Amino acid sequence: MSAVEERMVTLDEADIRLDRWFRRHFPGLTQGAIEKLCRTGQIRVQGKRSEASTRLQPGQTIRVPPPAQAAAEGPVDRAPKPLDARTVKDLARMVIYRDDWVIAIDKPPGLATQGGPGITKHLDGMLDGLRFGAPDRPRLVHRLDRDTSGVLLLARTPGIAAKLSAAFRGRTVKKTYWAVVNGLPVPMAGRIELPLARTQGLGGARSSIAHPSDPDAVKATTEYETIDHAGRKFSWLGLYPHTGRTHQLRVHCAAIGNPILGDVAYGGESGMETVNGRLHLHARALVLPHPAGGELSVSAPLPAHMAETFQQLGFVAPTPETARWKE
């Protein structure tokens, strides 16, 4: 029988449930078997007994017992459904940068990055359409909320995925987001350092401001600046997260009294007829160490609904720069 194995949670696996992590890596393992291994303490996270519903964080270690390893070779049909020609063309149109190591796409709002309850269509299930002849399926190295648009980075091999995940964990990646928010922040630029905790609401998992003494609190830091504003009713913010917590920017904007337009979950009613309830949060740019050396800079244009709002409010967004790799 195989020895016990220790595996580390990668960045693109942040916040997924422990049982889903096992089903992803060991497809022959049933839900009942996972729950039994958790109850008996054979599966552990950071050396501690954990429930199947435990949410994982990057860098955590998972104890994988021999029964789970054996299940990896179980008779399970994991062949992905073939993608139709239209989907493949749509994916190709999202690509804003590609080389032998990475792919950057402009993710449209409304497309989930990964699956979850009630989500049947997601980018993770369509990555075979972005192989471009490579033997390996591209891998996600970070995520965007379903309704957030903009730059999303993919690694073209498992080794590159590990390097890029380490860069995101080590905070050597500079992330720029644009948001249209209600009101005018006071002060107009600053730093938000408010810890967050995961909560469970009627609409699913959410984040909220946590007391620093809360054992479930995690550090969350966001810098912001007001790029332009329409009186005191609406503002265009540049958001620069130093940490990557779930819904961090949305919660932080709401916490300072300036929720993001269209973000009904966190108090961002629009007050504008044309918003139609759409979230006004866009991952504008990434600047990061290229896995082959040098620096990669990628930016994405505004999605249509945000471009329309910008026009209405008189905001003028510069044309995104062409993606650059400085070796």
N, C-alpha and C positions, 0 to 999 in steps of 0.2 A: 504493500500500500504506500502511496506517496506520502511524503512528509508534509507537515503543515507549512503553508506558504503565506508570506506577508506581501500585500500589494498596497500601492499608494494611490489615493484618489487624485485624479488629474483636474486641471482647471475647468475643462469643459464638462466635468461631471459634478460640478458644484450644485448643491441643493437638491440633487436627485435622491430618491429614497434608497435605503439599503437594499430592499428586495429587488428594486428595479436595476440596481447596479449588478446584483448577482445574476439576474436574468439576462442582462446584456453580455456579461463575460462568461457565464456558464449556462448556455441556453437549454441544456438538458435538465436543469434543476427546477423542480416544480415549486409553486408558491407554498404548498404545504410543507415541503422539505426545508425550504428556507426558514419558515417560521419555527419548525421543530429544532433546527440547528441553532437558531437564536435563543429559543427557550432553554436549551441545554447548555448554552454558553460556548458552543463550538465556534460560532461566528462572533467575533468581537471587533469593536472599533476603538482604536487607541488603547487596546488592552482591556477594555471594559465591555461587559455584557450590553447588548443593544437590541432594541426591538426592530422588527422588519420595517417599520415606518420611519426609522431614524433618518434625518436629513444629513447628507454628507457634505463635507467641506474640503477644498483642495489641501493636499498635504497630509491628510489623515491616513493612518494605516489600517488595513482591514485584514483580519485573520481569516484565511481561507482554509477550512479543514479538508482532509482527504476526500470525504464524500462529495463535496462540491467540485473538487478538481476532476473526479471521475465522471461527474455529470456533464462536464464540458464536452465529453466525447459521446454523449447520448444521442439517440436517433431523433434529431429534431430538424425539421425543414426550415432553415433560416434564409433561404434564397430570397432576396428582395424582389418585389414585383417589378417587372420591366417598366421603364418609363416610356410614355408615348412621345412621339416626335415633337409635339407642341411644347410639352414640359421641358424637353431638352433644349429647345430654342429659347424658351423663357429663361432658363438657367444661364445659358450662354450670354444673353443680353444683360444679365446682372453683373457680369465680370467687368471690373474696372482695372484690374492688374493681374498679370500672371507671369510667372517664370518657372524654373525647374524646381523651386523650393516651396513657394507659397502661391495662393490665389486669394485675391481680395474681391469681394462682391459688394454691390449696393443692395442691401436687403430691403425689399419693399415693406411698408407697414401692412400688418395683417397676416404676414407669414411667420408662423412660429419657428423658432430655431430648433427646438426639440419637441418630442411628443409629451403627452401628459393626459390627464383626464379630459375626455371629450375632444381631444386633438387628433385628427386622423391624417391631416396633411401638414408636414413640417419639413424643414430643410434637411435635417439629419437623415430623413428617409429618402432623400433624392440626391444624395451626394455622388452616387454612381454616375449621374449625368454631368459631373464636373471632373471626370478622370482625364479627359483630353488625351486618351491613348496611354496614360500611365498605368502601370500594373497595380498600384495601390489606390484604394479609395481615399479621397481627401478626408481630413479630420477637422472637426471643430476645435478651436483652441480657446474660444471665449463665446459669450452669448449676448444676444440682445432680446429685450422683451418682444413679444409678438407684435405689439403696436408701435414699437420704436423702429425707425428706418435708419439706413446708413451703413457705414463701413463695417463689414464682418470679415474676419481673417480666417483662412483655412490653411492647414498644413498638408503637403502633398505626400508625405511619408510619415510613418510612426516616429522615426527619430527626430524629424523636424518638428513634429507635434510636441515632443518632449521639450525641445529647446524653446519653442515659442511659449509653451505653458509656463516654463520657468521664468521667462521674461515678464509675463503678465503677473505671476506671483511675486517676482522681485521688484515690481513696480518701476521697471525701466521703460515701460510703454507709456507714451504721452497720449492721453485720450481727450479729444475735444468734442463736446456735445453742444448743440444749439437747442434752445427751447423758447417758446413764446409763453409767457406766464401772465396771470392776472395781477394787476397792480404794478407798483414801482418799488423795488426793494430799497430798504433803508437799513444800512448804508447801500449805496449802489454797487459796491464791490466788497468782497470779504471772503471769509473762510468759515465754513459750517463744520463743526466738529460735534456731532450728536450720534451717540451709539444707537444701533438698531437691534431689534429682536424680531424673530419670525412669529407671526400670529396666524390663527386659523379663523377665517370669516365665512360668511355664507357663500361668497364667490370663490372660495379657495384660499390658498396660502397668501399672506400679505406680510408686509413689514411695518413696524411702528417704532417710534422713538422709545428707547428703553432707558431706565435708570442705570447709571454706571455700575451700581452694585448688583444688578440683575445678573444671575449666573449665565443666562442665555444671551446677554448683551455682547455685541461685537463692535469693534471700533469702525467708524465710518467718517470719512473726511472728504469734503467737496469745496473747491474754490469756485467762486463765481464772479462775473463782471457783467454790468449792464452795457450792452453794445449800442442799443438804441431803445427809445420808448415813445409811445403814443400818449402824450400827457401822463397822467397817473393811472390810466386804465389798463394798459397792456405794455409789456416790456419784452425785448429780445435779449436773452441771456446767453453768455458763453459759460458753459459748465465744465469744470476740469476735475474729475474724480481722482482721488489718490488711493481709494479703495474701491472694490468692485462688489458691493453688497447688492442683494436682490432689491430692486425698486429704490435704490439709494437716492438717485437724483429726484425722483418723484416725491419721496418722503421728505427729503431735505428742503425742496422748494416749498412744499406745503407747510413745513415747520416754521419757515421764516415769514409766512403769511402771503406767499406768492405761488399758489399751486399752478401747475402746468395746464394750459388750455386743453380741454377735452379729456382730462384725467379725472373722470367722475369718481373713481375709486378713492382718490385722495383729495377731493374737494375742488377739482378744477373745472367747474361748469364754465362754459365758454363765454356766454354773453354776446356771441356773434352768430348770426343765422347761418353763415356759410361753413362753420366749423364742423357741423354734423356729428358732433361727439368724437371726432378723431383726435388722438393724442398728438400734441405738438412737441415731440421730442425726437431729435435727429442726431445720430452718431456722425458728426461732420468729418472727423479726421483721426487718423492714427499715425504716430511717428514711433518707430521701434527699431531695435537692432535687427538687421537682416541676418538670418541664420548662416549665411555664407560670408558674413562680414559687411561692414559699412552700415548705412542707415536707410530704412525704407519709410517713405512718406506717402500716404494715400488719403484722398478726400473724396466725398460724395456730394452730388447736388441735392438740393431740397426736394422732398417728395411733392407731388402736385398740390396736395391740400395745404401744405405749409407755404408753398410758393404763392398760392392764392391769398393766404392770410397776410403774408409779407406785403403783397401788392396793395391790399386794402389798407394796411396800417402805414404804408409809406416807407417800409424798411427795404433797404437795398442790399442784397446778399452778393458778395463777390463770386465770380465764377470759380469753381473748384480748380485747384492747380492739378496739372497732369501728375499722375503717380511717378515718383522718382526713387530710384535706388542709387544712393551715393556710395560707391565701393571704397 
